[in-house]
Amino acid sequence: MYIIVVGAGSIGRPLIEIATGDRNEVVVIEKNHEKAERAAREFDCLVIEADATEVDTLEDAGVDRADAIVSTTNQDATNIMVCLLATEQEVPQIVSVVHNPEHMGIYDRIGGSTMENP
């Protein structure tokens, strides 16, 4: 599978580890320089240090051929925007972390799958 993971923090890193360990083709988008550098050092994947809420960034990540995109940032607004852009690009599987349960209605309207922040 071709998977785009947005965010290489406490939620994204274990996901990246699992996805790369299962030999998926993984692209990570991480805005924070230190987190991006760490992911690039530790995992066999492409890491793009950029803002995932910009269409150009998603295009650079290969959103047109992605089987799935998973947004794991600590900001619901960012995750919602990523999900909306992924929906527009017709990514087959869209998953996002939800930090504030009050935002579930927005995610439901977008479609895709959600997981509450553990």
Stockholm file with secondary structure:
# STOCKHOLM 1.0

chainA/1-118         MYIIVVGAGSIGRPLIEIATGDRNEVVVIEKNHEKAERAAREFDCLVIEADATEVDTLEDAGVDRADAIVSTTNQDATNIMVCLLATEQEVPQIVSVVHNPEHMGIYDRIGGSTMENP
#=GR chainA/1-118 SS CEEEEECCSTTHHHHHHHHHHTTCEEEEECCSHHHHHHHHHHSSSEEECSCTTSHHHHHHTTGGGCSEEEECCSCHHHHHHHHHHHHHTTCSEEEEEESCGGGHHHHHHHCSEEEECC
#=GC SS_cons         CEEEEECCSTTHHHHHHHHHHTTCEEEEECCSHHHHHHHHHHSSSEEECSCTTSHHHHHHTTGGGCSEEEECCSCHHHHHHHHHHHHHTTCSEEEEEESCGGGHHHHHHHCSEEEECC
//
